Amino acid sequence: MIIGIIVLVVVALIAIWAVTGYNGFIRLKNSVEESFSTMDVYLKKRYDLIPNLVETVKGYAKHESETLEKVVAARNMAQSAGTIEEKIEGEKNLTGTLKTLFAVAESYPDLKANTNFLDLQEQLKSVENDIANARKYYNGVVKQFNNKCEMFPSNILAGIFHFTRKPMFEVDAEEERKNVKVEF
């Protein structure tokens, strides 16, 4: 009789642990998806700004069509990405081509003084700040989820229910990690 009660209590405790652990995974998984969706909203805003920016630059820099085509292609690739991993990779490419676009703009003093270009550039800067904050939030939630997937004893539940690590939004380009050299 006592052994039966002990077994029942142990089974009940394991069931409670499994249910609360599973619910914790679901809560974190939903937070990861919500944080990525938030970032996606800002990325969409950026995608919508880029064609206007390209058109403004096009009027001043007619012979820079290759750069403009690369920006548009990178935008389209990032926008049509299906998975989180593809979206992250597309964003890295788009960020690089946008830097090239602004480098081209530096060569055209009239363009740099154009109010439409300056307004678009300011809007893009604001959206980039929002994206950076959304990435920080996303990475924070992913860190919590990944910790839960890997730490004992929750890693047992992660394996049973097929919860796997989520990718962080990281900078891969080595040149973006280096200190900026300022010369006068």
C-alpha positions in Angstrom: 0.0 0.0 0.0 2.7 2.5 1.0 4.8 1.5 -2.0 1.8 2.1 -4.3 1.4 5.6 -2.8 5.1 6.4 -3.2 5.0 5.2 -6.8 1.8 7.3 -7.5 3.4 10.4 -5.9 6.6 9.9 -8.0 4.6 9.4 -11.2 2.5 12.5 -10.3 5.7 14.6 -9.7 7.2 13.5 -13.0 3.9 14.3 -14.8 3.8 17.7 -13.3 7.5 18.3 -14.2 6.8 17.2 -17.8 3.8 19.4 -18.2 5.3 22.5 -16.7 8.6 21.9 -18.7 6.7 21.4 -21.9 4.6 24.5 -21.3 7.8 26.4 -20.6 9.2 25.3 -24.0 6.0 26.4 -25.7 6.1 29.8 -24.0 9.7 30.4 -25.1 9.1 29.0 -28.6 6.2 31.5 -29.0 8.4 34.3 -27.6 11.1 33.5 -30.2 8.5 33.6 -33.0 6.9 36.8 -31.7 10.3 38.5 -31.4 11.3 37.4 -34.9 7.9 38.7 -36.2 8.6 42.1 -34.5 11.9 42.3 -36.2 10.2 41.2 -39.5 7.9 44.3 -39.3 10.9 46.6 -39.1 12.6 44.7 -41.9 9.5 45.2 -44.1 9.6 48.9 -43.4 13.2 48.9 -44.5 12.3 46.9 -47.7 9.6 49.5 -48.4 12.1 52.4 -48.1 14.8 50.9 -50.3 13.1 51.3 -53.7 12.5 55.0 -52.9 16.1 55.4 -51.9 17.3 53.6 -55.0 15.1 55.8 -57.3 16.5 59.0 -55.7 20.1 57.8 -56.2 19.3 56.7 -59.7 18.5 60.2 -60.8 21.9 61.4 -59.8 24.1 58.4 -60.4 23.1 57.0 -63.8 26.4 55.2 -64.4 26.1 53.3 -61.0 23.5 51.0 -62.2 25.4 47.8 -61.1 25.4 49.0 -57.5 21.7 49.9 -57.7 20.8 46.5 -59.2 22.8 44.7 -56.4 20.8 46.6 -53.8 17.5 45.7 -55.4 18.5 42.1 -55.8 19.6 41.8 -52.2 16.4 43.4 -51.0 14.3 41.0 -53.0 16.3 38.0 -51.8 16.0 39.0 -48.2 12.3 39.8 -48.5 11.5 36.5 -50.2 13.4 34.3 -47.7 11.4 31.5 -46.3 13.2 30.3 -43.2 14.8 32.2 -40.3 18.2 31.1 -41.5 17.6 32.4 -45.0 16.2 35.6 -43.7 19.3 36.2 -41.5 21.6 35.5 -44.5 19.6 37.8 -46.7 19.7 40.6 -44.2 23.5 40.3 -44.0 23.7 40.7 -47.8 21.3 43.6 -47.8 23.2 45.4 -45.1 26.4 45.1 -47.2 24.8 46.4 -50.4 23.2 49.3 -48.5 26.7 50.4 -47.3 27.8 50.3 -50.9 24.8 52.5 -51.9 25.7 55.1 -49.3 29.3 55.0 -50.4 28.2 55.8 -54.0 26.0 58.6 -52.6 29.1 60.2 -51.0 30.4 60.8 -54.5 27.5 63.1 -55.4 27.4 66.4 -53.5 24.1 67.3 -55.1 22.5 64.0 -54.0 23.8 64.5 -50.4 22.1 67.8 -50.3 18.8 66.6 -51.8 16.0 66.9 -49.1 14.2 63.8 -50.4 17.4 61.7 -50.1 18.2 63.2 -46.7 14.7 62.4 -45.5 14.9 58.8 -46.8 18.3 58.4 -45.3 17.0 59.6 -41.9 14.0 57.3 -42.1 16.3 54.4 -42.9 18.5 55.3 -40.0 15.5 55.2 -37.6 14.4 51.9 -39.0 17.9 50.5 -38.6 17.9 51.5 -35.0 14.5 49.7 -34.5 15.9 46.6 -36.3 19.0 46.6 -34.0 16.7 46.8 -30.9 14.5 44.0 -32.3 17.6 41.9 -33.0 18.8 42.3 -29.4 15.4 41.2 -28.1 15.2 38.3 -30.5 18.7 37.1 -29.5 17.8 37.4 -25.8 14.7 35.3 -26.2 16.7 32.8 -28.4 19.3 32.6 -25.7 16.7 31.6 -23.1 15.2 29.0 -25.4 18.6 27.5 -26.3 19.6 27.4 -22.7 16.5 25.5 -21.8 17.1 23.1 -24.7 20.6 22.3 -23.5 20.4 22.4 -19.7 19.7 19.3 -17.6 16.9 18.2 -17.0 14.9 20.2 -19.5 17.1 18.9 -22.3 15.4 15.5 -21.8 12.1 17.1 -22.6 13.6 19.0 -25.5 14.8 15.7 -27.0 11.5 14.0 -26.4 9.4 16.8 -28.0 12.0 17.7 -30.7 12.7 21.3 -29.5 16.0 22.3 -31.1 18.3 25.3 -30.9 17.2 28.4 -32.7 19.7 30.5 -34.7 21.1 33.8 -33.3 21.1 36.9 -35.4 24.9 37.5 -35.6 27.4 39.4 -37.5 29.5 37.0 -39.6 31.5 39.4 -41.7 34.9 39.8 -40.0 35.4 43.4 -41.4 32.2 44.4 -39.5 33.8 43.2 -36.2 37.0 45.3 -36.5 37.5 48.6 -34.9 36.9 51.6 -37.2 40.1 53.4 -38.1 39.6 57.2 -38.1 42.1 59.3 -39.8 42.3 63.1 -40.3 
